[in-house]
Amino acid sequence: MTVSHTPSIPFTSVEALTTLQETCELAGLAGQDARLVRLGENALFVLPAEQIVVRIARNVEVLDDVHKEVAVSAWLADAGIPAARTTAHPQPLIVRNRPVTLWELIPDSSSPASLHDLACVLRELHDLAVPADLALPRMEILSRVSERINAAPILTEEDREFLLARHRELQNAYDALTFPLKPCAVHGDAHSDNLIKAVDGSIILIDFERFAFGPPETDLAVTAIEHTLGWGTRAEYDQFAECYGFDVMAWEGYSILREINELKMTTWLMQNVDEDAAIAQEFHNRMSSLRAPDMPRRWRAF
């Protein structure tokens, strides 16, 4: 593992670019034409000249998850599931106290994967036997949420207390659930944006940061909550549930998973309110929704 340290500073788009530049110098990569494609839990940059995607995590505290991503990629390759692949570089690097991984750029067809594609991939993933040496962690559905809440400078103390109380309430409700499906390897962030339809038509699974061993219902609920927010049609959702073979929305425990996902989606967005006025506005919209459970959810996707 290659290491380059610097004191921890806020994870903005400017800091992410600085980290990328140092990564390129450390790994001997051409980064002049780098393009930021996403800033969320991680920063993702494409290096067109190298045909590489650089994934930069927020801080070294998630290093175990980063090691897991590399191991999961190798496991999925061995299992024959089309999935993102790491490059031959030593993985991960630690640059400016942030874990960095390097991935082969997938030739994107620019056509979005469908919910039917997602259901097929999840069904295949959930059927896989997990090798003992992979050592997937147990699913912690609210992992990192309290850390985000405690670290967010935008929150008033009243907001912070509300979100932490909601976190505790939902964790207790989740712990009391009885799941009907058999536990298995789960993706942890199973929405169609984490699939790429390659130019050859194959569907490639990406983003292994939240991989864990736990209830498959948690993966299925991600698509269900997006449907309830109006980010897809009923026909698309019905096809998803039919292809997978289970409708999580018909399960009595779904409402708890829906509320958990709403909290996660709100605190995830909260991390980038200083980057864009539209993000800040949407964060306040979501906070208002959390305080009013019966209020219609008119959320924008980011």
C-alpha positions as CSV (number, residue, x, y, z in Angstrom):
1,M,0.0,0.0,0.0
2,T,1.4,3.4,-1.0
3,V,1.0,6.2,1.5
4,S,1.1,10.0,1.2
5,H,-0.2,11.8,4.3
6,T,-1.5,15.4,5.0
7,P,-3.6,16.8,7.8
8,S,-7.4,16.1,7.3
9,I,-9.3,19.0,5.7
10,P,-12.9,19.2,4.4
11,F,-13.7,17.1,1.4
12,T,-14.7,19.6,-1.2
13,S,-14.4,19.4,-5.0
14,V,-11.2,21.5,-4.8
15,E,-9.7,19.1,-2.2
16,A,-10.8,16.1,-4.2
17,L,-9.0,17.6,-7.3
18,T,-5.8,18.2,-5.2
19,T,-6.0,14.6,-4.0
20,L,-6.4,13.4,-7.5
21,Q,-3.3,15.4,-8.7
22,E,-1.2,13.9,-6.0
23,T,-2.5,10.4,-6.8
24,C,-1.5,10.8,-10.4
25,E,2.0,11.9,-9.4
26,L,2.3,9.0,-7.0
27,A,1.0,6.3,-9.4
28,G,2.6,7.8,-12.6
29,L,-0.7,8.6,-14.3
30,A,-1.5,11.3,-16.8
31,G,-4.2,13.4,-15.1
32,Q,-4.2,16.6,-17.2
33,D,-7.6,15.7,-18.7
34,A,-9.2,14.4,-15.5
35,R,-13.0,14.9,-15.2
36,L,-14.9,14.9,-12.0
37,V,-18.0,12.7,-12.6
38,R,-19.4,12.5,-9.0
39,L,-18.9,14.0,-5.6
40,G,-20.8,12.1,-2.9
41,E,-19.6,9.6,-0.3
42,N,-16.6,9.4,-2.7
43,A,-15.1,11.5,-5.4
44,L,-15.0,9.8,-8.8
45,F,-12.7,11.1,-11.5
46,V,-12.2,9.7,-15.1
47,L,-8.8,9.8,-16.6
48,P,-9.6,9.5,-20.4
49,A,-6.0,9.2,-21.5
50,E,-5.4,6.3,-19.0
51,Q,-8.9,4.7,-19.3
52,I,-9.0,4.7,-15.6
53,V,-11.5,5.8,-12.9
54,V,-10.0,7.1,-9.7
55,R,-12.2,6.7,-6.6
56,I,-11.3,8.8,-3.6
57,A,-12.9,8.1,-0.2
58,R,-13.6,10.9,2.2
59,N,-11.2,9.8,5.0
60,V,-9.0,7.0,6.2
61,E,-11.6,5.8,8.7
62,V,-13.3,3.9,5.9
63,L,-10.1,2.0,4.9
64,D,-11.6,-1.4,5.8
65,D,-14.4,-0.7,3.4
66,V,-11.9,0.2,0.7
67,H,-10.0,-3.0,1.2
68,K,-13.3,-4.9,1.0
69,E,-14.1,-3.2,-2.3
70,V,-10.9,-4.6,-3.9
71,A,-11.6,-8.1,-2.5
72,V,-15.2,-8.1,-3.7
73,S,-14.2,-7.1,-7.2
74,A,-11.8,-10.1,-7.3
75,W,-14.5,-12.4,-5.9
76,L,-17.2,-11.3,-8.5
77,A,-14.6,-11.8,-11.3
78,D,-14.1,-15.4,-10.1
79,A,-17.8,-15.9,-9.7
80,G,-18.4,-14.8,-13.3
81,I,-20.5,-11.8,-12.5
82,P,-19.7,-8.8,-14.8
83,A,-18.5,-6.2,-12.4
84,A,-16.0,-3.3,-12.1
85,R,-12.3,-4.4,-12.0
86,T,-9.4,-2.8,-10.3
87,T,-6.2,-1.9,-12.2
88,A,-2.9,-3.7,-11.6
89,H,-1.6,-0.9,-9.4
90,P,-1.1,-1.6,-5.7
91,Q,-4.5,-1.1,-4.0
92,P,-5.4,1.0,-2.2
93,L,-3.2,4.1,-2.1
94,I,-3.5,6.5,0.9
95,V,-3.2,10.1,-0.5
96,R,-3.7,13.1,1.7
97,N,-5.1,10.8,4.4
98,R,-7.7,9.5,2.0
99,P,-8.0,5.9,0.6
100,V,-7.8,5.9,-3.2
101,T,-8.5,3.0,-5.6
102,L,-8.0,2.8,-9.4
103,W,-10.5,1.0,-11.7
104,E,-10.6,0.1,-15.3
105,L,-12.8,2.5,-17.2
106,I,-15.9,0.6,-18.5
107,P,-16.8,1.4,-22.2
108,D,-20.2,3.0,-21.5
109,S,-23.0,2.7,-24.1
110,S,-24.6,5.9,-22.7
111,S,-27.9,3.9,-22.5
112,P,-29.1,3.5,-18.9
113,A,-29.6,0.1,-17.3
114,S,-33.2,-0.8,-16.6
115,L,-34.8,-1.9,-13.4
116,H,-35.3,-5.3,-15.1
117,D,-31.5,-5.4,-15.5
118,L,-31.1,-4.5,-11.8
119,A,-33.5,-7.3,-10.7
120,C,-31.6,-9.8,-12.8
121,V,-28.2,-8.8,-11.3
122,L,-29.5,-8.8,-7.8
123,R,-31.1,-12.2,-8.1
124,E,-27.8,-13.6,-9.4
125,L,-25.8,-11.8,-6.7
126,H,-28.1,-12.9,-3.9
127,D,-27.9,-16.5,-5.0
128,L,-24.1,-16.6,-4.8
129,A,-22.4,-18.6,-2.0
130,V,-20.1,-16.3,-0.1
131,P,-16.6,-17.8,0.4
132,A,-15.4,-17.9,4.0
133,D,-12.2,-16.0,3.3
134,L,-14.1,-13.0,1.9
135,A,-15.2,-12.1,5.4
136,L,-18.0,-9.8,4.4
137,P,-19.1,-7.6,7.4
138,R,-22.5,-7.9,8.8
139,M,-25.0,-5.5,7.3
140,E,-25.1,-2.2,9.3
141,I,-27.9,-0.4,7.5
142,L,-27.3,2.9,9.3
143,S,-23.6,2.8,9.1
144,R,-22.0,6.3,8.9
145,V,-25.3,8.1,9.4
146,S,-24.6,9.3,12.9
147,E,-21.1,10.3,12.0
148,R,-22.5,12.4,9.2
149,I,-25.0,14.0,11.5
150,N,-22.4,14.8,14.2
151,A,-19.9,16.2,11.7
152,A,-22.3,18.4,9.7
153,P,-21.6,22.2,10.4
154,I,-24.9,23.2,8.6
155,L,-27.1,21.6,11.3
156,T,-28.6,23.6,14.1
157,E,-28.5,21.8,17.5
158,E,-32.2,21.2,17.2
159,D,-31.7,19.6,13.7
160,R,-28.9,17.5,15.0
161,E,-30.9,16.3,18.0
162,F,-33.9,15.5,15.8
163,L,-31.8,13.5,13.3
164,L,-29.9,11.6,16.0
165,A,-33.2,10.7,17.8
166,R,-34.6,9.5,14.5
167,H,-31.5,7.4,13.9
168,R,-31.9,5.7,17.3
169,E,-35.7,5.1,16.7
170,L,-35.1,3.6,13.3
171,Q,-32.2,1.4,14.4
172,N,-34.4,-0.1,17.2
173,A,-37.2,-0.7,14.7
174,Y,-34.8,-2.3,12.3
175,D,-33.4,-4.6,14.9
176,A,-36.9,-5.8,15.7
177,L,-37.7,-6.9,12.2
178,T,-38.1,-10.5,11.1
179,F,-37.0,-10.8,7.5
180,P,-38.7,-13.4,5.2
181,L,-35.8,-13.9,2.8
182,K,-32.5,-15.8,3.5
183,P,-29.5,-13.6,4.3
184,C,-26.8,-13.4,1.7
185,A,-24.3,-11.1,0.1
186,V,-25.9,-7.7,-0.5
187,H,-24.8,-4.7,-2.5
188,G,-25.8,-2.1,0.0
189,D,-26.6,0.6,-2.5
190,A,-28.5,-1.3,-5.1
191,H,-30.0,1.2,-7.5
192,S,-29.7,1.2,-11.3
193,D,-27.1,4.0,-11.3
194,N,-24.7,1.4,-9.9
195,L,-25.1,-0.5,-13.2
196,I,-23.4,0.4,-16.4
197,K,-24.6,-0.9,-19.8
198,A,-21.4,-1.4,-21.7
199,V,-21.0,-0.9,-25.4
200,D,-21.2,-4.7,-26.0
201,G,-24.6,-4.7,-24.2
202,S,-23.4,-6.4,-21.0
203,I,-24.6,-5.0,-17.7
204,I,-21.7,-4.2,-15.3
205,L,-22.2,-3.9,-11.5
206,I,-20.2,-1.1,-9.8
207,D,-19.6,0.5,-6.4
208,F,-18.8,-2.2,-3.8
209,E,-18.3,0.1,-0.8
210,R,-21.4,-1.0,1.1
211,F,-21.2,-4.7,0.3
212,A,-22.1,-6.8,3.3
213,F,-23.8,-10.0,4.5
214,G,-27.4,-9.4,5.5
215,P,-31.1,-9.3,4.4
216,P,-31.7,-9.1,0.6
217,E,-34.8,-7.0,1.4
218,T,-32.4,-4.1,2.1
219,D,-31.2,-4.1,-1.5
220,L,-34.8,-4.4,-2.9
221,A,-36.0,-1.5,-0.8
222,V,-33.7,0.9,-2.6
223,T,-35.6,0.6,-5.8
224,A,-38.9,0.5,-3.9
225,I,-38.2,3.9,-2.2
226,E,-37.2,5.5,-5.5
227,H,-40.5,4.3,-7.0
228,T,-42.5,5.8,-4.1
229,L,-40.6,9.1,-4.7
230,G,-41.8,9.1,-8.3
231,W,-38.4,8.4,-9.9
232,G,-39.8,5.7,-12.1
233,T,-43.1,4.2,-13.2
234,R,-45.3,1.6,-11.5
235,A,-44.9,-0.6,-14.6
236,E,-41.1,-0.5,-14.2
237,Y,-41.3,-1.3,-10.5
238,D,-43.8,-4.2,-11.1
239,Q,-41.4,-5.6,-13.7
240,F,-38.5,-5.3,-11.2
241,A,-40.4,-7.2,-8.5
242,E,-41.7,-9.9,-10.9
243,C,-38.2,-10.5,-12.3
244,Y,-36.6,-10.8,-8.9
245,G,-39.5,-12.9,-7.5
246,F,-40.3,-10.9,-4.4
247,D,-42.2,-7.6,-3.9
248,V,-40.6,-5.9,-0.9
249,M,-43.3,-3.3,-0.8
250,A,-45.9,-6.0,0.0
251,W,-43.9,-7.0,3.1
252,E,-45.1,-5.5,6.4
253,G,-41.6,-4.5,7.4
254,Y,-41.1,-2.3,4.3
255,S,-42.2,0.9,5.9
256,I,-39.2,0.7,8.3
257,L,-36.8,0.3,5.4
258,R,-38.4,3.1,3.6
259,E,-38.0,5.5,6.5
260,I,-34.4,4.3,7.0
261,N,-33.6,5.0,3.3
262,E,-35.2,8.5,3.6
263,L,-32.9,9.3,6.5
264,K,-29.8,8.0,4.7
265,M,-30.7,9.9,1.5
266,T,-31.1,13.1,3.4
267,T,-27.8,12.8,5.4
268,W,-25.9,11.7,2.3
269,L,-27.0,14.9,0.4
270,M,-26.2,17.0,3.5
271,Q,-22.5,16.4,3.0
272,N,-22.5,18.6,-0.2
273,V,-24.7,21.5,0.7
274,D,-21.8,23.9,0.3
275,E,-21.1,22.8,-3.3
276,D,-24.4,23.9,-4.9
277,A,-27.4,26.0,-4.0
278,A,-29.8,23.4,-5.5
279,I,-28.4,20.8,-3.2
280,A,-28.8,23.0,-0.2
281,Q,-32.4,23.7,-1.2
282,E,-33.2,20.0,-1.6
283,F,-31.6,19.2,1.7
284,H,-33.9,21.6,3.5
285,N,-36.8,20.1,1.5
286,R,-35.9,16.6,2.7
287,M,-35.5,17.8,6.3
288,S,-39.0,19.2,6.2
289,S,-40.3,15.9,4.9
290,L,-38.6,13.9,7.7
291,R,-40.3,16.2,10.3
292,A,-43.7,15.6,8.6
293,P,-44.1,11.9,8.0
294,D,-47.4,12.2,6.2
295,M,-46.2,15.0,3.9
296,P,-46.0,14.1,0.2
297,R,-42.3,13.5,-0.8
298,R,-41.4,15.8,-3.7
299,W,-37.7,15.0,-3.8
300,R,-35.3,15.7,-6.6
301,A,-32.8,13.1,-7.5
302,F,-29.1,13.9,-7.2
